[in-house]
């Protein structure tokens, strides 16, 4: 009998594009946010309760530590200009 091996892919900063929804876990809780900028160097997300601007290596570390997750929904969690 052979066991099937599952291959899991690692999420990296490459998965984040403007419009992507993320859940960011910080010391006192967590919040939903929307990625608003992605450059070769940084990823920026904005939400009702949190804002973040991180280097891509910091984003990768947040994913590895379980402090950042991609959320599959259709809502925009960034503040809108009024």
Buried (B, 14 or more C-beta within 10 A) or exposed (E): EEEEEEEEEEBEBEBBEEEBBBBBBEEEEBBBBBBBEBEEEBBBBBBEEBBBEBEBEBBBBBBEEEEBBEEEEEEEBBEEEE
